[in-house]
Amino acid sequence: MLLDEIKVSDIQIKKDATDWKEAIRVASVPLLESEKIAPSYVDAMIHVVDEKGPYIVITKHIALAHARPETGVLEKGLSFTTLNNPVPFGSQQFDPVKLIITLAATDSESHLDLLSELADVLTDGEITEKLFEAKNEQDFLELLQSV
């Protein structure tokens, strides 16, 4: 399972952001630090939401930030960031966002398996509530991998 590859360094807990753009920038830090994405990818993720709207808000309180691979993905990666205070992205159905999953896919197919794994986790309201409330990165990781 791809979720088994997630490490504590891919997780950030209770980060602060004043708006959705800052939230995407903050959520990108683990992938930038591990050199899985270039700064251009962060700009591309923001540009996509500016252009197409908040379609990245995929379910209640959860956004899946991503852009096209050619905009700056260096290596496949995934990071998870919970926000101290939820941030509206403009999704009437699912706002405000408490958890941002940042996806760096190297092509348009490789992330499909990962998305189906994530769907199992994200459709379980009890698990997502526990993820939102995780006190530290290790607790979040153990919850994620217990599914």
C-alpha positions in Angstrom: 0.0 0.0 0.0 1.2 3.5 -0.9 0.0 4.9 2.4 2.5 2.6 4.1 5.3 4.8 2.6 4.1 7.9 4.5 6.6 9.0 7.1 6.2 11.4 10.1 8.1 14.0 8.1 5.2 14.0 5.5 2.8 15.2 8.2 2.2 18.6 9.8 -0.2 19.1 12.6 -2.2 22.3 13.6 -0.6 24.7 11.2 -1.8 28.3 10.9 -3.0 29.9 7.6 -5.1 33.0 7.1 -6.6 32.0 3.7 -6.7 29.1 1.3 -3.7 30.3 -0.7 -1.5 30.4 2.4 -2.9 27.0 3.5 -1.7 25.5 0.2 1.7 27.1 0.6 2.0 25.8 4.2 0.8 22.3 3.2 3.5 22.2 0.5 6.4 22.5 2.9 7.1 18.8 3.5 7.2 18.1 -0.2 9.4 21.1 -0.9 11.8 20.1 2.0 12.0 16.5 0.7 12.6 17.9 -2.8 9.7 16.1 -4.3 8.3 19.3 -5.8 9.7 22.6 -7.1 8.3 26.0 -5.9 6.6 26.3 -9.3 4.3 23.4 -8.3 3.0 25.4 -5.3 2.2 28.3 -7.6 0.5 25.9 -10.1 -1.7 24.4 -7.4 -2.9 27.9 -6.4 -3.4 28.9 -10.0 -5.6 25.8 -10.7 -7.9 26.8 -7.8 -8.0 30.4 -9.0 -8.9 29.3 -12.5 -11.2 26.3 -11.8 -12.6 27.0 -8.4 -12.5 24.9 -5.2 -12.9 21.5 -6.9 -9.9 20.3 -4.8 -12.1 20.3 -1.7 -13.1 16.6 -2.2 -15.2 15.9 0.8 -16.3 17.5 4.1 -13.3 19.5 5.5 -10.7 17.9 3.2 -8.8 19.4 0.3 -6.6 17.4 -2.1 -4.1 20.0 -3.4 -2.5 19.0 -6.7 -1.6 20.3 -10.2 -0.3 18.8 -13.4 3.0 16.8 -13.1 4.9 19.0 -15.6 4.4 22.1 -13.4 7.1 21.0 -10.9 6.8 17.4 -9.7 10.3 16.0 -9.2 9.3 12.8 -7.5 6.0 11.2 -6.4 4.9 12.3 -2.9 2.1 12.9 -0.5 1.9 15.1 2.6 -0.9 15.7 5.1 -1.4 19.0 7.0 -4.1 19.7 9.6 -5.0 23.4 10.2 -5.2 25.0 13.6 -8.2 27.0 12.4 -10.3 25.7 9.4 -10.0 27.8 6.2 -12.8 28.4 3.7 -11.8 27.5 0.1 -15.1 28.6 -1.5 -16.7 25.2 -1.5 -20.3 25.7 -0.3 -20.7 21.9 0.1 -17.5 21.0 2.1 -16.0 24.1 3.6 -14.2 25.0 5.8 -11.1 22.9 5.2 -9.3 21.3 8.2 -7.0 18.9 6.4 -5.0 19.4 3.2 -3.5 16.4 1.4 -0.9 17.6 -1.0 -0.3 15.2 -3.9 2.7 15.2 -6.2 2.0 12.7 -9.0 4.7 12.0 -11.7 2.0 11.2 -14.3 -1.7 11.1 -14.7 -2.1 7.4 -13.8 0.2 6.6 -10.9 -1.9 8.4 -8.4 -5.1 6.5 -9.1 -4.2 3.6 -6.8 -3.3 6.1 -4.0 -6.6 7.9 -4.5 -8.5 4.7 -4.1 -6.6 3.9 -0.9 -7.3 7.5 0.4 -11.0 7.1 -0.5 -11.2 4.2 2.0 -9.8 6.4 4.7 -11.6 9.6 3.8 -15.1 8.1 3.5 -15.0 6.9 7.1 -16.2 9.9 9.2 -15.0 8.5 12.4 -11.4 8.1 11.1 -11.4 11.6 9.5 -12.6 13.2 12.8 -9.7 11.4 14.6 -7.3 12.7 11.9 -8.5 16.3 12.4 -8.0 16.0 16.1 -4.6 14.2 16.1 -2.3 15.8 18.7 1.0 15.1 16.9 2.4 13.7 13.7 3.0 10.2 15.1 -0.6 9.8 16.2 -1.8 11.0 12.8 0.5 8.5 11.0 -0.6 5.6 13.2 -4.3 6.4 12.6 -3.6 6.6 8.8 -1.9 3.3 8.8 -4.4 1.5 11.0 -7.0 1.6 8.3 
